[in-house]
């Protein structure tokens, strides 16, 4: 099995991005297993680097055990969410002990607008590359949640093939870069 640590950057109960992640999971090859990170973490505090909270230690262990990482982010004020930034700050610390180093990764995102979280993904790319992750460049997944998801959060028929293609490309990317 290929294990993917999934960071969904929205805490909202009916999150478009959580629905997008669940659809990517459903359309992934059977050999891929998703492990969703609990994003309800305390705010990063460097004073705790030597004594990290249990939830943070668990998150770091999940990332380290994963073969790849998927970030699924909403767009807030033309950037990715503070929820993802906080989780990244914890998982990449202390200096020299980043749980992300060398991991294959992909970024996806959904929004209500026509641009589908493009600016958030671009901003997140800079962080992911700095963290020495092997970022999948293509295909990119900018997703309009209003037209792409039905009332139950399932991807509509016209978008299913595209999401499947993304999921399959990501699985291949992870396998090639483990």
N, C-alpha and C positions, 0 to 999 in steps of 0.2 A: 504494500500500500504506500502511496505517496501522501504524506501528511502536509496540509496547508494550514498555517496559523492565519486566521482572518481577523482583521481589525476593521470594525464598522464604526465610523466616526459620528454616529448619531445615537443618542440615548432614547429618542422618541419611540414610544410603543409601536406605532404604525409607520416606522421609518421607511422611506423609499429605498434608502441604501441597504437596510437590513433585508428588505424584500429583493433587491437586486442581488445581493450576496446569496440569498437562499435560492434564487433562480439559477445563478451561475453554478452553485453546488449541485442542483438537480440536473443540470445539463452537462456536468463534468463527466469524464470517463469513470467507469465503475471502480477503477483502481485508485481514485483520488478521494481522500477523506478530509473534510473540513473540521477544524477545531476553532471555535469562536472565542476570542479573547474577551474576558470580562473587563469592560472599559470603565466600570465604576471604581476608579482608583483615586487615592488621595492626590492632591496636587504635588508635583515633583518638588522635592526639597533636598538640595545637595548635602545638607547636614545628616541625612539618613542614608547616604551611600554605603556606609559601613554596617548599617542595621536596617535593611530594607523591610517595609511592611510585608506580611505573609502573602497578600494578594499580588504584590509586585514580584516577589520571588517565584510564585506560581506562574505568573505571566512570562517571566524570563525563561523558566524551564520549558514552558510550552513552545516558545519561539525556538529555543535551542534544539528541541526534539523534532521540530518541523523540518520538512525538506524545502519548503518555500513559504512565502508570505504574500498575502493578498490584502491590500488596503482598499477599502470602499468608502469613499468620502463624499459628504455633502459639500456644498459651496456656501460659505458664510463670509460675506463682505469681501468677495473675490479671492478667498484663500480657503485652505482646508480647516477642519474644525479643531478647536482647542482640545477636544477629547482625544483626537488622534495625536496631536502634538504632545500632550501630557504623557500618553502611553509610550510614545517614541522616546521621550526624554528619560523615562524610567528604564525602558528596556535597553537603552544604549549606554547606560551608566553602570558602575563608575567608569571613568576614562580607562580605556584599554580592555574593558570587559563587556563590550557591546554584544548583545544577543543576536544582532542583525548581521554582523560582519560576514560577507561572503554568501549570504542567502540569496537565492533567486527570488524576484519579487515582481508583482504587477500592481497597477493602480487602475481602479474603476471608480465611477461615481455617477450618481443620479441627482437631478434637480428638477424643479417644476418648470424651469426655463428652457428655451430652445438650445442653449449652449451646453446643457448637461454636465455642469461642474468642470468645465474646461480650465478655468483659472485656478480652481482648487487643485486640480491634478497637476498643473504646471508648477505650482508652488511646492507641492509635495514631492515632485520629481527631484527638485534641488536637494531636499533633505535626504531622500532615499539614496541618491548618488553619493552624497557626502558620507553616508553611513556604510559605504563600500558594499552595497547590495548590487546584485546583478539584475538590473531592471529590464523587463521585457519592453521593447520599443513598439512593436506592432503585433496584433492590431490594438489600437487605442479604443477605449470604451467610454464614450461620453453618452449618457443615457437620459432621455427626457421621460421622466416618470409619469407625466400626465398622459402622454400618448402611448407609452410603452408598457404600462402595467394596467391590469384590469382592476375592478373594485375589490378583488380578493388578494391583490398584490402579486398575482402571477403574470409573467411576461405574456404579452399578446402574441398571437400566432405570427404576425409579420416580423417580429423581432427575435423570435426563438432561434432561428438558424444563425443569426449574427452572434447571439450570446453563446450558443453552442460552439461556434468557431473560436470565440475568445477563450472559452473554457478549455477547449482542446489544445489551442496554441499555448496557453499557460501551462498545462500539464506537460507538454513537450519541452517547454522552456525550463521547467523545474527539473525534469529528468535529465536534460542535457547539461545542467549546471549544478547538480548536487555535489 
